[in-house]
Amino acid sequence: MIDRYNPFETPGPQEWLDLDEEERLRLVEDYHRRARVRLPNAKLHAVMHVIIENQIALGNETPVQRTAQRLMDEGLDRHDAVHAIGSVLAGHMLDLTRQPSTGGDPNQSYYAALERLTAESWRESG
């Protein structure tokens, strides 16, 4: 059972997925509060962490776990890798709200953007 979240360490995938979504959010919010991280919107920040952690926990079902590992191999720590992936996800979600669906898998553009994401490109994005 996971009782603390640390973005620098990978939670056990099944243990993470076994948690209730609200518990995942609480754990992420608690980490940032303990770390005294000031955020403009702590709830939204926690939601993005949880989404990315959920996708990492799915393993090979999505390219997110592979992308996180590649980003860490390129020099990002795990927390920054989660943020880098979250930035791509946020852009993808914004695009989905602006463009009507054309059919097909709406995640394909997200997955393609993850393949293009590098530690260097994320650092340069500010």
C-alpha positions in Angstrom: 0.0 0.0 0.0 1.4 3.4 -1.0 1.1 5.9 1.8 3.4 8.6 0.4 4.1 9.9 -3.1 7.6 10.9 -4.2 7.9 12.0 -7.9 11.6 11.1 -7.8 10.7 7.4 -7.3 8.5 5.2 -9.4 5.5 3.9 -7.5 4.7 0.2 -7.9 2.5 0.2 -10.9 -0.2 -2.2 -9.5 -0.1 -0.5 -6.1 -0.6 2.9 -7.8 -3.4 1.7 -10.0 -5.1 0.0 -7.0 -5.4 3.3 -5.2 -8.6 5.3 -5.6 -8.2 8.3 -7.8 -8.9 10.7 -4.9 -6.2 9.0 -2.9 -3.7 9.4 -5.7 -4.6 13.1 -5.9 -4.2 13.5 -2.1 -0.8 11.8 -2.1 0.5 14.1 -4.9 -0.9 17.2 -3.2 0.6 16.1 0.1 4.0 15.7 -1.5 4.0 19.2 -3.0 2.8 20.7 0.3 5.5 18.8 2.3 8.1 20.0 -0.2 6.8 23.6 0.1 6.3 23.9 -3.7 4.3 27.0 -4.5 2.0 26.4 -7.3 -0.6 28.7 -9.1 -3.1 25.8 -9.0 -2.1 22.9 -6.8 -5.2 20.8 -7.7 -4.6 21.0 -11.4 -0.9 20.3 -10.9 -1.8 17.2 -8.9 -4.2 16.1 -11.6 -1.5 16.3 -14.2 0.9 14.3 -12.0 -1.7 11.6 -11.5 -2.6 11.3 -15.2 1.1 10.9 -16.1 1.7 8.4 -13.2 -1.4 6.5 -14.3 0.0 6.3 -17.9 3.5 5.3 -16.7 1.9 2.5 -14.6 0.2 1.2 -17.7 3.6 0.2 -19.0 3.7 -0.6 -22.7 0.0 0.2 -23.2 1.2 3.8 -24.0 4.5 5.3 -24.9 4.6 7.3 -21.7 6.7 5.0 -19.6 9.2 4.6 -22.4 9.3 8.4 -22.9 9.9 9.0 -19.1 12.8 6.6 -19.2 14.3 8.2 -22.3 14.0 11.7 -20.8 15.8 10.4 -17.6 18.5 8.8 -19.8 18.9 12.3 -21.4 19.5 13.8 -18.0 16.2 14.8 -16.5 15.3 13.7 -13.0 12.1 11.7 -12.7 10.1 14.7 -11.4 11.2 16.8 -14.4 10.4 14.0 -16.8 6.8 13.9 -15.4 6.6 17.7 -15.8 8.0 17.5 -19.4 5.4 14.8 -20.3 2.7 16.8 -18.5 3.5 19.8 -20.7 3.0 17.8 -23.8 -0.3 16.4 -22.4 -1.5 19.9 -21.5 -0.8 21.1 -25.0 -2.6 18.1 -26.4 -5.6 18.6 -24.2 -5.7 22.3 -25.3 -5.6 21.2 -29.0 -8.5 18.8 -28.4 -10.6 21.6 -27.1 -9.8 23.8 -30.1 -10.2 21.4 -32.9 -13.2 19.2 -33.8 -12.6 15.5 -33.8 -11.7 14.0 -37.2 -12.2 10.4 -36.1 -9.6 7.9 -35.3 -7.6 7.8 -32.1 -7.3 11.3 -30.6 -4.2 10.2 -28.7 -2.1 9.6 -31.8 -1.0 13.2 -32.0 -0.1 13.1 -28.2 2.0 9.9 -28.7 3.7 11.4 -31.7 4.6 14.6 -29.7 6.0 12.4 -26.9 8.3 10.7 -29.5 9.6 14.1 -30.5 10.0 15.3 -26.9 13.6 15.5 -25.7 15.1 16.7 -22.4 16.8 19.5 -24.4 13.6 20.6 -26.1 11.7 20.7 -22.8 14.5 22.7 -21.1 14.5 25.2 -24.0 10.7 25.6 -23.7 11.1 27.5 -20.5 
